[in-house]
Amino acid sequence: MKGTAAAQTPVIIAVGEIVDRPDDPAKALEPVALMAEALRRAAAETPAVLGALDSIDLVGQVTWRYRDPVALLCEKLSIGPARAQNASMGGETPIRLLHDAALRIARGDSAVAAIVGGEAVNAMGKARKAKAKLDWTPLAPKEETVAVDFASLPMRKASKKLGMTAPVHIYPLYENAFQAARGQTPAEGRAAAAELWADYAKVAASNETAWLRSAPGAAEIGTPSESNRLVAFPYPKLMVANPSVNQAAAIVVASLEWALANGIPEERLIYIWDGAAAQEPGDYLERDRYDQSTAQRVVLEQAVEIAGGDASAIDLAEMYSCFPIVPKMALETLKLRPDVKPTVTGGLSFFGGPMNNYMSHGVCAMVRELRAGKGTTGLLYGQGGVVSKHHALLISTRPPEKTLSPDYSVQARADALRGSVPEFTETYEGAATVETHTIIYTPKGEVLHGVVIARTVDGQRTIAKVRRDDDQSILVLSSLDANPIGTSGHIRIDAFGARIWEAGEKRDRRAAPHRFCLVERDGPITLVTINRPDAMNALTPYANEELAEVFDDFQADPDQWVAILTGAGDKAFSSGNDLKFTAQSMAAGLPLETPTKGFAGLTARWDNNKPVIAAVNGIAMGGGFEIALACDLIIAAEGAVFALPEPKVGLAALAGGLHRLPRQIGLKQAMGMILTARRVSAAEGLSLGFVNEVVPQDELLAAARRWADDIAACSPMSIRASKEAVMKGLDESDLAAAYGNQTRYPAIGALFRSDDVREGPLAFAQKRPPVWKGR
């Protein structure tokens, strides 16, 4: 290069970093203050830098809500560059900004530019825990916060329903697919990741601005323990990026002409050669495969071309390292020399993961290594999103042989090489094989649930949950001896409305023994007994689910006409939600779910037109009372007690009790019970009108059975039509509307199409008992 082109050659002239670890979290520097200090440290190498800056890019930060962080930074530094930009999110952002700054300098649009970023997530967490006040810039309202690109990842509803939206849960999908494609067992894959991460940890130990410098070995990194809990299979905590840091970095790039004119020694100049960038589709469910990234591969292959067509020309590397799979895939493509380590910085687990700004620190470390003579040419590779955005850049102590390419995108090549993307379905039920998978764990290291991306028999792609109580399927996904990719299973919809993948042949859930209830059938009558007497028949989500499935079967069986629901023992019908189970689940970070059809599968079962009788044998409290109210009749033992006590424990009866009780006994009487949370006896329940009959305890089931027999003696089609007309009629605007619309109700139409509608008059005329078919 000669003349003007050489003068405008972009060079890195200064770098600066800061790590902030105050003993008192209240004294921690806010992100913009950290950035300002990093830029001052960079400027210390060349005092003229700050005044000469004509461009500054601030890497998108997440710690604190600022109206305009780059403007605030310039104010703190008393500078006024012509160009000041708040840049986008994404781990590749610092490399892209450095590359863009180099291009502006090469075009003559800029002379001196800075890239800066920083986070203080650790300070935020410690201050919150210590209840310390942070004397930082007042938080800006959300609507006034600067908007930047890629602030959120594009996601399908199916991903959001499963909680599969965080990078820590998505990268394992690639790790597991990568291992399977290479014939590795999960144990072998984890061991390889641990060895790789041990290399990163050693480098971090020698980096003065690293957050963790203890250099754990491969055995410690790869072995789950109390201090190294599993986060998302197969990754334990020490294989996961650590965003809880207070770190900032700044890079200053200038034209060669400006650098030499301002007395910067040539041996301190680091030349920016060239680079490449490409992206995968934003939504990870729209990728062609999970064992590799075509965009990453094409970007890194282009980097090797820039290095002269031979990866052996690369002396130093910084491979983005939020999770082991990223450098694993990158190193397989690059095939660097054995003596070239994947990092000069220490990695996001050990050096620290200041959100989008890690690669700024990577540039700083690379510049120091090159200046120290550790190598001639360094490769910087950054990645953003979830294997989404890829950017590589080569820098060197030697001037480039060619000028910067004006367009660094290799997207067209990546798109041409990418395979076809399977059609996605959110409604599929049936046989499905595992394409890739993970298991999500709670903050205490317990299984939350598994996730499977699966292929249908027609080759479509779908995503489904693997339940934590499905030991068989969780064992398949968590085995260290065999990779489950390719394993056959089935997808079904569970009682909570979730799409569930289960390993093996389709399971007959009706054949499985009941754990929480007893079910007996006598002719057309089904007797269901909540069977948790030691817990006062309180209901867990799993008990609710089992009851929901029992009533699904009852509702679907044409030979079952009436159901009776009661509780085991003589103390409780049901004390409602199992608060002990709830407290334990909340402490463990587990979700609390109710089946789509409500408590006991009844409180939100709006389409059941078959009668259900509650035989209340004791306490019916909270959710237990709500279940009874959802039944058509309540037969109560003399010692039965009813209440909606939720307000006494800071809750509310939101499973229908607040709506059903006023409809059944009138507003004032209902409000008297609801607002005082008082207990009501069976006798008072009878007088109020929500109890049909009160009998001695030992006569309860006989009385309930008597009511059921009387109902079963009637035409089941007539009973269903009558119940449906009553319930739907209550929702009509007035009596005239109910009267006029009743013939449109499904059960009414079914009645007049049934055999029963003919059997009744015929039996009457023939003076014999009718033989009802219920059809």
Secondary structure, DSSP 4 states (H G I P E B T S, - for coil): --HHHHHT-EEEEEEEEEE---SSGGGPPPHHHHHHHHHHHHHHHSTTHHHH--EEEE----SS--S-HHHHHHHHHT---SEEEE---STTHHHHHHHHHHHHHHHTS-SEEEEEEEEEHHHHHHHHHHTPPP--SPPPPGGGSPP-TTSS----HHHHHTTTTSHHHHHHHHHHHHHHHTT--HHHHHHHHHHHHHHHHHHHHT-TT-S--S---HHHHHS--SSS-EEETTEEGGGS-----EEEEEEEEEEHHHHHHTT--GGG-EEEEEEEEEE--SSGGG-S-SS--HHHHHHHHHHHHHTTS-GGG--EEEE--SSTHHHHHHHHHH---TT--S-SS-IIIII---GGGHHHHHHHHHHHHHHTTS-SEEEEEEEETTTTEEEEEEEESSPPSSPPPS--B-HHHHHHHPPPPPPB-SS--EEEEEEEEEEEE-TTS-EEEEEEEEEETTS-EEEEEEETT-HHHHHHHH-SSS--TT-EEEEEE-TTS-EEEEESSPP-GGGSPPSSEEEEEETTEEEEEE--GGGTT-B-HHHHHHHHHHHHHHHH-TT--EEEEEESSSSEEE--B-HHHHHHHHHTT------TT-GGGTTT-TT--S-EEEEE-SEEETHHHHHHHHSSEEEEETT-EEE--GGGGT---TTTHHHHHHHHH-HHHHHHHHHHT--EEHHHHHHHTS-SEEE-GGGHHHHHHHHHHHHHTS-HHHHHHHHHHHHHHHTSSSHHHHHHHGGGSHHHHHHHHSSHHHHHHHHHHTTS-------
